[in-house]
Amino acid sequence: MLRAHDIQTAGNWTGPAADTVVLDFNDRHRRRLAMTGVNGMAFLLDLPATAALKDGDGLMLEDGRVVAVQAASETLMEITCRDAAHLVQIAWHLGNRHLPTELFRDRLRIRQDHVIRDMLVQLGATVTDIQAPFNPEGGAYGHGRTHGHDHEHSHHGHSHG
């Protein structure tokens, strides 16, 4: 099977793509996975380490061709607030729960979660369902990926009480 062994970051590859893979947030964080492009090209993603693929990146095939990466639209909640201070407060609550969050100057985006939606509404935020690609902030230690943890058995030095 044809292998993709390297990533060409968005803007750093040229020419027509041999095919395109449309991937959601979870599927854009892989090391090794059999893939099929929208035009039927089958190949094996075989990277030396797990990587965070971004919209517009290219997967370099061993024969020199490139498969384009496209971020798939997902069902998300878009959060807006009455002012910047309120937005910071809401962002703090989301971060305290270690939720992957996409940050914009005037809004936030997270994945659908009815419990979190209720919390946000109670805190005065406006929550709108949207369809869009999801590109959350990677986090200080996630290197492009936000990692959660078990609050009951956490040993990282802070509490969530």
Secondary structure, DSSP 8 states (H G I E B T S, - for coil): --EEEEEE-TTS--S--SEEEEE-TGGGEEEEEEEE-TT--EEEEEEEEEEE--TT-EEEETTS-EEEEEE-EEEEEEEE-SSHHHHHHHHHHHHHTT---EE-SS-EEEE--HHHHHHHHHTT-EEEEEEEE------TTTSSS-----STT--SS----
